[in-house]
Amino acid sequence: MKNIIRIVLIFGFSKALLLGQGILSADIEQKVDVLLSQMTFAEKIGQMTQFSGINEDYEALVRKGQIGSFLNVIGAEETNRIQKIAVEESRLGIPLVIGLDVIHGYRTIFPIPLAASASWDTVLIRKAAEIAAKEAASAGIHWTFAPMVDIARDARWGRIAEGAGEDPFLGAAVARAQVLGFQGEDLSDPLTLLACAKHYVGYGAAEGGRDYNTVDVSERTLREIYLPPFKAAVDAGVGTLMSAFNEIGGVPTSANQFTLRTILKGEWGFNGFVVSDWNSIGELVAHGIAKDRLEAGVKGLTAGIDMDMEGRCYTSDMEALVADEILSEELINDAVRRILRIKFYLGLFEHPYIDENIQKELILHRDHIQTALDLARESIVLLKNEKSVLPLNRKKLNSIALIGPLANDKDSPLGTWRCQGRQEDVVTVYEGLKNKFGDDVKIIYVKGCDVKNNSCSGFDKAIKAVQKADVVVMVMGESADMSGEAASRADLNLPGVQAELINAIAETNKPIVLVLMNGRPITLSNIESKVSAIVEAWQLGIQHGNAVADVLVGDVNPSGKLTATFPRTVGQIPIHYNHKNSGRPNISLDKFTSKYIDLPSSPLYPFGYGLSYTEFKYTGIEVENNRLAPSDELVVNINVKNAGSCDGVEIVQFYIRDLVGSVTRPVKELKGFQRVSLKAGELKTVQFRIPVRNLGAYDLDMNYTVEPGEFSIMVGGNSIDGLTTTVEVVRLK
Ligand code: BGC
């Protein structure tokens, strides 16, 4: 498809959003052309070069106009200082764009992205991104390498922590919210950040869940599963994308003309720029598709990577290749044009510096801390609550034995990519319970064991504490460095001797409340039956302990729902709710069906799952019109009642299945969701209005089509339980 660029005069619109729709500003395009026409080859390459940190050599290069961007330069004073060299001492005065990984907060650290996605609250997720942007921008940052929108169906992959889980529809909704949050209404507002959707693309599908490993997905899977969140980010006006480390089917994504030029810059009409991941162009040599950095640079540039992050592959050596007509200068001009365009959108030419006083007012502002608490509360998922052991009965409670290596740990709640987050800002679970109870309840805290080492020497002390207490709360899981980049795990059980400690304490027959802290789904089959309640608390940021305490005592009724499947064992991975049926679905006891002989195929906790302290009942699913044309809207009503005795929030989920098509379809696909608050006893009719166009798929020729035929619909509180009905899509005459 030809990319038609529309250029218009823009007044008073969100420029970023228009950029997402392929509409450019005539004024900016003209300024870009004028500047480009004055640039030397070395200055052009400079704009396409990004380095990490500053030193004297880099300062000299900035002076010569030979660096266009930095990452990891922090603080308003320092960013202003280097910017001054670029703007006031270089020949053309082109400002630098300074980037940083502001992933889940700058100093006010929010829940890790996987946790935040469990809130399904795109309004609050957007607000958190907006706050992260404000704080980072006040410290001189212009650009964040976020959101990470990689779909992850493999919990071994440590970077599952950084994204919104396994589903492309939810992933797209979260991506949109984050881009709008970071970039705001107007990118030139000094307190917004340029966003970067990463890692383009398929990075989460690494074989064996091993970071940076080979990926081999079909074009169909790419289009249906991995691309939608990137498309949503582009439609929301994201200014940049980051290419990834992995290959897909023999072609590294940092040299992939199909994904970068054909799809992103062609089909989608993306007019922002693409930055490589850290040396991902240089790594084309290790991948074995380039003999040296220069050849790697040519491949990266030809594929469509506009800026080279720390790769040193875009160099003045390219000039000779242009002279020999091996490389077209137009490719370089296009890359520079895109980078300058974004610098103009950011307003960097008009206001290159940040007011150094704003950071003091903004960093850790009380409203920011409140939002961190709100999002932390909503991110918690209640996985088990036998005999309603939770919420803890405050009136009858005299003492709590608080056990576990993470119960008073100030580091883990910050999670991976904690930016400027500090341990001193963190509220641990121990502190959260203290804040909650003061002196009313005695909290006997014993660590019991470490996360990683295998010593059981603390067990006895922990057991003694338990014997003296009314209730046992155990806080266990992974330390922060066990998820994130380069932190894949092959075994997903609780690390170290934590499971042994649970077993030892279970012998006392006291009910155990297990609070989990982890950056990924972990396997719990070995301890699940030993505990009465499981609260999945992830790594919730600076307000971690307060949010957990609120949920434990019932001041907050948990409402989070899993966005990534919890397997029974690692052997089930990859496991995800939207799998295909196969020719031999496991619906009978027949041996020759698709199953394991030693375990059920179903997960321990499915996608979309999460309990509440109240109970929600679904009745009366009704379709307004069950014969629909592809241009119609599907309208489904369902009654949801809070049948329990406390107020709560239910995340109502809408799934479809295309029963017969020209290609196989998943057994379920999420197509809508709503967070619904219900007072105790209250009933609401929840309505979904879904454009029939959204029920389509890629046909045999890879065209997105809604094929006529029957669709089943399921609405419920998770991906397994729900009420069903059917509709028919009919062909237009
Ligand atoms: C990561 C990116 C990150 C970049 C810059 C890389 O190692 O893969 O996600 O944005 O470093 O810090």
Residues whose N, C-alpha, C, O or C-beta is under 5 A from the ligand:
A	BS01	BGC	D101 F145 D277 W278
